[in-house]
Amino acid sequence: MGVFLFSLASIHWASFGFLGLGALLTVGGLVFTVRRIAFPRFLELGQDAVLLPTGLLQRRTTKIYYADIEWIQEGMIQRSPQLSIGANGRTFEFNPFMLGTADFFAVIHFLNSLPAPKEKAISRQNQPIERGKYCFLCSHKGNGKIYDSRGEIVWLVQTPRFNHRRLFRLGFCRLPDFVVYDKTDKELIRIKCERRLPGARFVMLEDGAPVCRIRQRSILLNKYRMDFAGQPKWTFHMPLFTGNFKGNSEGGARIQVHLQTHYQWYVFIDSDADSLRLVAALAFIHRERLRYI
């Protein structure tokens, strides 16, 4: 691409302002080529751990023991599959450009087939559940899981397709519903779009009755207002260029969200304000954010 821009500039088909862009792309390509030749890196699946290239230009190798893996999540970034691995409170990611596509999915299958350590499962079961502490995992398709503080699945979230057709993710013509289920696949909450412009507005239904309205309050799509029936109203703000989001209610309760990855949120709600409706509203905002990145 860099050579192509140089060529256009040389024959006056493009402005010489493209020279800087062409030089940047050319230098970037050379840097990545030298890195791959001089510092080859490989993803290795050992007997007790996976060796994963990490860091700037993936020059370092991180050893992740299978026994330390807490969760595995497959997602999409710019239509390219990506696998996220959580271990020891950290998140590690890798893409199929490191491998062939077939090998990439073989790695996913292998990691998903690993048995969970019995000792870790027992220790989690013995821990009390802390109210208001959750982990949200959601894909670009709007499907995911909500975990409690012990790492156990509490609810499932899903974005159903229209008449089994392929979901148009940005939803310019029609925005699909967002549904929260329990572990037995019983529908608990459904959120539908009431209005797209100006300022999107959504309604939350529980047993078919409206219980909350969610409104976008910013042209940057990063601020929401949640009006729960008979309860204090909430404002949730996702500032740009940060991974820490906050929410406040008129009653003084607070929400804190730490963005581990785009697909994974750690959510902390004041225990007195913790409820399924509030969790469902935050999970819906999580999906909405994924639609625009």
Buried (B, 14 or more C-beta within 10 A) or exposed (E): EBEEBBEBBEEEEBEEEBBEBBEEBBEEEEEEEEBEEEEEBEBEEEEEBBBBBBEEEBEEBBEBEBEBBBBBBBBBBEEEBBBBBBBEEEBBBBEBEBBEEEEBBEBBEEBEEEEEBEEBBEEBEEEEEEBBBBBBBBBBBBBBBBBBBBBEEBBBBBBBEEEEEEBEBEBEEEBBBBBBBEEEEEEBBBBBBEEBEEEBBBBBBBEEEEBBBBBBBEEEBBBBBBBBEEBBBBBBBBEEEEBEBBBBBEEEBBBBBEBBBBBBBBBBBBEEBBBBBBBBBBBBBBBBBBBEE
